Amino acid sequence: MTGGQRLHRYADYVAAARQDGLKQEAVESYLEAFRYGMPPHGGFAVGLERFVMQLLDIDNIRLATLFPAT
């Protein structure tokens, strides 16, 4: 389960792109959504496989995964 806070400030994205060596022009269409403000937002996810595993009382998550990476 996660409860991570996502970036929502334009300047943070510009700094992250610069740090990763990306040209701002390459990601400008994505950055446009953040230019004039984006409300703070976060995530909360359990994961379908983990939910099914708990629901069916399965010991191995691979048995609850449609395409397990084995």
C-alpha positions as CSV (number, residue, x, y, z in Angstrom):
1,M,0.0,0.0,0.0
2,T,1.3,3.4,-0.8
3,G,0.3,6.9,0.2
4,G,2.9,8.9,-1.7
5,Q,2.7,12.6,-2.4
6,R,3.3,13.5,-6.0
7,L,5.0,16.5,-7.4
8,H,2.7,19.4,-8.2
9,R,4.9,22.4,-8.6
10,Y,6.1,23.4,-12.0
11,A,9.5,24.5,-10.7
12,D,10.0,21.0,-9.1
13,Y,9.4,19.3,-12.5
14,V,11.7,21.7,-14.3
15,A,14.5,21.0,-11.7
16,A,13.9,17.2,-11.9
17,A,14.2,17.3,-15.7
18,R,17.3,19.4,-15.6
19,Q,18.8,17.0,-13.0
20,D,18.1,14.0,-15.2
21,G,19.6,15.7,-18.2
22,L,16.4,16.1,-20.1
23,K,15.8,19.1,-22.3
24,Q,12.8,21.1,-21.1
25,E,11.5,21.3,-24.6
26,A,11.3,17.5,-24.7
27,V,8.8,17.5,-21.8
28,E,7.1,20.9,-22.3
29,S,3.8,19.4,-23.3
30,Y,3.7,17.5,-20.0
31,L,4.9,20.5,-18.0
32,E,2.1,22.7,-19.5
33,A,-0.4,21.1,-17.1
34,F,1.6,22.3,-14.1
35,R,2.6,25.8,-15.4
36,Y,-0.4,27.6,-14.0
37,G,-0.9,25.6,-10.8
38,M,-1.9,22.1,-9.9
39,P,-3.5,21.2,-6.6
40,P,-1.4,18.9,-4.3
41,H,-2.4,15.3,-4.9
42,G,-1.3,11.9,-3.7
43,G,-1.9,8.3,-4.3
44,F,-3.3,5.3,-2.4
45,A,-3.3,1.9,-3.9
46,V,-3.5,-1.6,-2.5
47,G,-2.7,-3.6,-5.6
48,L,-5.2,-6.0,-7.2
49,E,-3.0,-9.1,-6.7
50,R,-2.5,-8.4,-3.0
51,F,-6.3,-7.8,-2.6
52,V,-7.1,-11.1,-4.3
53,M,-4.4,-12.9,-2.3
54,Q,-6.0,-11.7,1.0
55,L,-9.6,-12.3,-0.2
56,L,-8.9,-15.9,-1.2
57,D,-6.5,-16.6,1.6
58,I,-3.7,-17.6,-0.8
59,D,-0.2,-17.9,0.5
60,N,1.7,-17.1,-2.7
61,I,1.0,-13.9,-4.6
62,R,2.0,-15.6,-7.9
63,L,-1.1,-17.7,-7.6
64,A,-3.2,-14.5,-7.6
65,T,-1.4,-12.9,-10.5
66,L,-2.7,-13.3,-14.1
67,F,0.7,-13.2,-15.7
68,P,3.4,-13.8,-13.0
69,A,6.9,-12.8,-13.9
70,T,8.7,-16.2,-13.4
